């Protein structure tokens, strides 16, 4: 097998699924970066490679890739795929396991169950290669504890300063009252009870006065993003009339699908299993769809058959 594993590995760098007739489907799944609470580590994004033996109807991607690379017709490329898959099963019947290029190893159990063990050296898994994981310890709790300790330590000092200021103000008030009288001996007498009551009231008011609070009001003017231009409804067909689509692209969002369509009146898109498939035509049977592929390949190089 010199064609099939190599072309599958290449196609999975651009697509999330490649189906091989008579064998199954190879799939890749992107895993986003995430934080692991147990290890307190930010894990880098990665890709996972898997195999589904239930999907055995060819989507045309593999035969199309071989045909372009070798300069062959789709029928000739499909014969190469069929011959290599037959060779694969013959080898598997003689051996316990078969290495499938750089993608991984197929192992047949004693009960005849076929399992796939992916390899770490596959080209389709190298998209995030070299990105390290980062160990980060949360600091929110420690900062809160430090702020609480700092406020507790500063409270006695602030109370002492407030009392000192109140005492100084009290002395100034008493000095002014005494100076304003004509004399303590010959002048009018100052009633001590009234003076004491006034001084005590002043001290209480100064000591009970709350600390000044600084209020800062910050107004954030955030410009809202421009509304996305919605394409006419004629470019969006939620449910194609027939189940087999000739897909030219598989994208992550509806906006990306509309950009892919552009001004091409022949292209439409539909949401399938979380992906947005841009397609050029649909057919009632897989055979009819496969026969129509060559007529669209001059304009759409990566067209393939997909069942809705």
C-alpha positions in Angstrom: 0.0 0.0 0.0 1.9 3.1 -1.2 -1.0 5.3 -2.2 -4.0 5.0 0.2 -2.4 5.7 3.7 -0.3 8.6 2.3 -3.2 10.3 0.6 -5.5 9.8 3.6 -2.9 11.4 5.9 -2.6 14.4 3.5 -6.3 14.8 3.1 -6.9 14.8 6.9 -4.7 18.0 7.2 -7.5 19.8 5.2 -10.6 17.8 6.1 -12.1 16.2 9.2 -13.2 13.0 7.6 -12.0 10.7 4.7 -14.0 7.6 3.9 -12.5 4.6 2.2 -14.9 2.3 0.4 -14.9 -1.2 2.0 -12.8 -0.2 5.0 -14.2 2.7 7.0 -13.8 6.4 7.8 -10.7 8.1 9.3 -11.6 11.2 11.4 -9.7 14.0 13.1 -11.1 16.1 16.0 -9.6 19.4 17.2 -9.3 19.7 21.0 -9.2 23.3 22.2 -6.8 24.6 24.8 -8.1 24.1 28.3 -7.2 24.4 32.0 -6.7 21.3 34.1 -7.8 22.0 37.7 -6.1 18.9 39.1 -2.6 19.7 37.6 -3.1 23.5 37.6 -1.9 23.5 34.0 -3.1 25.1 30.7 -3.0 22.3 28.2 -2.1 23.2 24.6 -4.6 22.5 21.8 -4.3 19.2 20.1 -5.8 16.8 17.5 -7.2 13.3 17.9 -7.2 10.7 15.2 -9.9 8.0 15.1 -11.5 5.4 12.9 -15.1 4.4 12.3 -15.7 1.1 10.5 -19.4 1.7 10.0 -18.9 4.4 7.4 -17.9 2.4 4.2 -19.4 4.5 1.4 -16.7 6.4 -0.4 -16.9 10.2 -0.3 -14.7 10.5 -3.4 -11.9 12.4 -1.6 -9.3 9.6 -1.7 -9.9 8.7 -5.4 -9.9 12.4 -6.4 -6.6 13.0 -4.6 -4.9 10.0 -6.2 -6.3 10.9 -9.6 -4.8 14.5 -9.3 -1.5 13.3 -8.0 -1.0 10.5 -10.6 -2.7 12.1 -13.6 -5.3 9.4 -13.8 -9.1 9.3 -14.3 -11.4 8.8 -11.3 -12.2 5.2 -12.4 -8.5 4.3 -12.6 -7.9 5.9 -9.2 -10.8 4.0 -7.7 -9.4 0.8 -9.0 -6.0 1.6 -7.2 -7.9 2.2 -4.0 -9.9 -1.1 -4.3 -6.7 -3.1 -5.1 -4.8 -1.7 -2.1 -7.7 -2.3 0.3 -7.9 -5.9 -1.0 -4.2 -6.3 -0.4 -4.6 -4.9 3.1 -7.3 -7.4 4.1 -5.2 -10.3 2.7 -2.3 -9.3 4.8 -4.5 -8.8 7.9 -5.8 -12.4 7.5 -2.3 -13.7 7.6 -1.0 -11.4 10.4 -2.4 -10.3 13.8 -1.8 -6.6 13.0 -1.0 -4.4 9.9 0.8 -1.0 10.0 -1.3 1.5 8.0 1.4 4.0 6.9 2.0 6.8 9.4 -1.6 6.8 10.5 -1.4 3.9 12.9 -1.9 0.1 13.2 -4.9 -2.1 12.6 -5.3 -5.1 14.9 -7.7 -7.9 14.5 -8.8 -9.7 17.7 -9.5 -13.4 18.1 -13.2 -12.7 17.7 -12.5 -11.0 14.4 -13.1 -7.4 15.7 -11.0 -4.8 13.9 -9.5 -2.0 16.0 -7.4 0.9 15.1 -4.5 2.3 17.2 -3.5 5.8 16.0 0.1 6.8 15.7 1.6 10.0 17.1 3.7 10.5 13.9 0.8 11.1 11.5 1.1 14.3 9.5 -2.5 15.3 10.1 -1.8 15.5 13.9 1.1 18.0 13.6 -1.0 21.2 13.4 -0.4 22.1 17.0 3.0 20.4 17.3 5.5 22.3 19.5 2.9 24.2 21.6 3.8 23.6 25.3 1.5 23.3 28.2 1.9 26.0 30.9 1.7 25.5 34.6 -0.2 28.3 36.2 -1.3 28.5 39.9 -4.4 30.6 40.7 -3.6 33.7 42.7 -7.1 35.1 43.4 -7.4 33.5 46.9 -3.9 34.6 47.9 -4.5 38.2 46.8 -7.8 38.3 48.8 -6.0 37.0 51.9 -3.2 39.6 51.5 -5.7 42.4 51.1 -7.6 41.3 54.2 -4.4 41.1 56.3 -3.3 44.5 55.1 -6.7 46.1 56.0 -6.5 44.5 59.5 -3.0 45.7 60.1 -3.8 49.3 58.9 -7.0 49.6 61.0 -5.3 50.3 64.4 -3.0 52.9 62.9 -5.8 54.8 61.1 -7.8 54.9 64.4 -4.8 56.2 66.3 -4.3 59.0 63.7 -8.0 60.0 63.8 -7.9 60.3 67.6 -4.7 62.4 67.5 -6.3 64.8 65.0 -9.4 65.1 67.1 -7.3 65.9 70.2 -5.4 68.7 68.4 -8.7 70.2 67.1 -10.1 70.1 70.7 -7.0 72.0 72.0 -7.4 74.7 69.3 -11.1 75.2 70.2 -10.4 75.5 73.9 -7.5 77.9 73.3 -9.8 80.1 71.1 -12.5 80.2 73.8 -10.1 81.1 76.6 -8.5 83.9 74.5 -11.8 85.4 73.6 -12.7 86.1 77.2 -11.5 89.3 78.9 -9.6 87.4 81.5 -10.1 84.4 83.8 -9.9 86.5 87.0 -11.5 89.9 86.3 -13.5 89.0 83.2 -16.7 87.1 82.7 -16.5 83.6 84.2 -16.7 80.6 81.8 -19.0 77.9 83.0 -17.0 74.8 83.2 -20.0 72.5 82.6 -20.9 74.2 79.3 -17.3 74.2 78.1 -16.9 70.5 79.0 -20.1 69.6 77.2 -19.2 71.6 74.1 -15.7 70.1 74.0 -17.0 66.6 74.5 -19.6 67.0 71.7 -16.9 68.3 69.3 -14.6 65.3 70.1 -17.5 62.9 69.6 -18.4 64.4 66.3 -14.8 64.4 65.0 -14.2 60.8 66.2 -17.5 59.5 64.8 -17.0 61.1 61.4 -16.6 58.3 58.8 -13.5 58.3 56.6 -13.9 60.0 53.3 -14.6 57.8 50.4 -13.3 58.5 46.9 -15.8 57.6 44.2 -14.5 57.3 40.7 -17.0 56.8 38.0 -15.6 55.3 34.8 -17.7 55.3 31.7 -16.8 52.7 29.2 -17.8 53.4 25.6 -17.4 50.2 23.8 -18.1 50.2 20.1 -20.3 47.4 19.0 -19.0 45.4 16.0 -20.6 46.1 12.7 -23.6 43.8 12.0 -22.7 41.0 9.7 -24.1 41.3 6.2 -26.7 38.6 5.7 -26.7 37.1 2.2 -30.0 36.6 0.4 -32.1 33.7 1.3 -31.5 32.2 -2.1 -27.9 31.2 -1.1 -29.1 29.2 2.0 -31.0 25.9 1.5 -31.4 24.3 5.0 -32.7 21.0 3.6 -31.5 19.8 0.2 -34.1 17.8 -1.8 -31.9 14.8 -2.4 -29.5 13.1 0.1 -26.2 12.9 -1.7 -24.4 16.2 -2.0 -21.4 17.3 -4.1 -19.5 19.2 -1.4 -16.7 21.6 -2.2 -15.8 22.7 1.4 -16.5 21.9 5.0 -16.3 24.9 7.3 -16.7 25.8 11.0 -19.3 28.6 10.8 -22.1 29.9 8.6 -20.1 33.1 8.0 -17.2 31.2 6.6 -19.6 29.3 4.4 -21.0 32.5 3.0 -17.6 33.9 2.3 -16.7 30.6 0.5 -19.8 31.0 -1.6 -19.1 34.6 -2.5 -20.8 35.6 -5.7 -21.1 32.0 -7.1 -24.8 31.4 -7.8 -24.3 27.6 -8.0 -23.1 27.2 -4.4 -25.3 26.7 -1.4 -24.6 25.5 2.1 -26.3 23.3 4.8 -25.5 22.6 8.4 -24.5 18.9 9.1 -23.3 17.6 12.4 -22.0 21.0 13.6 -20.2 21.7 10.2 -21.3 23.9 7.4 -21.1 22.0 4.0 -20.8 24.2 0.9 -22.2 22.1 -2.0 -22.8 22.6 -5.7 -25.4 20.0 -6.5 -27.4 17.1 -4.9 -28.5 13.7 -6.2 -30.9 10.9 -5.1 -28.2 8.1 -5.2 -24.5 7.8 -4.5 -23.9 6.3 -8.0 -25.5 9.4 -9.7 -23.4 11.7 -7.5 -20.1 9.9 -8.3 -20.8 10.0 -12.0 -21.4 13.8 -11.8 -18.1 14.5 -10.0 -15.9 14.7 -13.1 -18.1 17.4 -14.7 -17.6 19.7 -11.7 -13.9 19.1 -11.1 -12.6 21.6 -13.7 -14.2 24.4 -11.7 -14.3 22.9 -8.2 -11.1 21.0 -7.6 -11.9 19.5 -4.2 -15.5 18.3 -4.9 -16.5 15.1 -3.1 -19.7 13.1 -2.4 -21.3 13.4 1.1 -24.5 11.8 2.3 -26.8 14.1 4.2 
